[in-house]
Amino acid sequence: MIFAWPITIYPNNRPHQPLVRTSHKLVTQVAWVVMRWPPWSSESTNDEQKQTPSSWLSSTANNPSSILDWTAFTEFRTIVPTLVLTSGILLAVRFHRRYLRRIPDAPSISSSYLRKRSIFGQVTSVGDGDNFRIFHTPGGRMAGWGWLPWKKVPTVKKDLKDKTIHIRLAGIDAPELAHFGRPEQPFARDAHTWLTSYLTSQRIRALVHRQDQYSRVVASVFVRRIFDFPPYRRRDVSYEMLKRGLATVYEAKVGSEFGGEKMENKYRKAEWWAKKQGKGLWKDYRRVGSGWESPREYKNRMGMGDYAPIEKVNGKGKIGKN
């Protein structure tokens, strides 16, 4: 590459001396300094590259078509970088839309996630013994969540409005808290307290199975906690509740989701063991006259429906037939 710039040549080669007016006119000359850049580039033998800027300007004025040389755009050295740059931009956009785009709420989850992909987020609140809300943080810490100033999880309730995903734990049914005038079921407070302490502010990964009619997603939820032993071991939240006797296996006629037959067998085994040990809500299970009832029996008595799946039509939720 050739760079050129003009310099002024003063008479007597004394540019720093003050000029004295005489009867003769002050004559100055303009010369062009030309050098290669970068300095290590080889000297070209092309006459076109050796010509001075004044000669280049005169040739351009005589031939305006030489200002834009279209053949330069079809050269190999031009096409290859252009294709690489364009492909890189398109791949970056696709990667962002697929892996780094934040999902604000459950109805916004695409059908491509169902039973195929998981979502990662931080638990912001626990509503009952088997459901809670998360703030979706795609990419986690590697994407800047938690340490970049513009990627912080809101802590104020009003800032979280319409920005969280409502999740229902798959495969289990926890005792019901008091809602809409209905009485609280025994051990409902214990299940809610345990789940709140276990998940609040924790980062979880949810494998989404489907949506239900309550604008929630039914999902298998996994968490890694430093206070568990061994620490940071991947734990299934539904399984942890079952083995502590804080929930039962989901027994509805429709809408059951376990994440596969293997997981269902694992859940039923955990329930059987908790029942045998008399843990949690199974404490008075065998005692005659205790009035014990499962969460499913309680819902049937109160006329509470199951969480039926929904279908998406034109991107909007629609309750399914079953």
Secondary structure, DSSP 4 states (H G I P E B T S, - for coil): -EEEEEEEE-GGG-TTSPP---SSPP--EEEEEEEESSTTSPPP--HHHHS-HHHHHHHHHH-GGGGS-GGGGGSHHHHHHHHHHHHHHHHHHHHIIIIIPPP-SGGG--GGGTTT-EEEEEEEEEEETTEEEEEE-TTGGGGTTTTSTT-----SGGGGTT--EEEEETTEEPPPPP-TTPPPPTTHHHHHHHHHHHHTT-EEEEEEEEEBTTS-EEEEEEE--TTSSSTT--EEHHHHHHHTTS-EE---SS----SSHHHHHHHHHHHHHHHHHT-GGGTTSSSTTS----HHHHHHHHTPPP--BEEEETTEEEE---
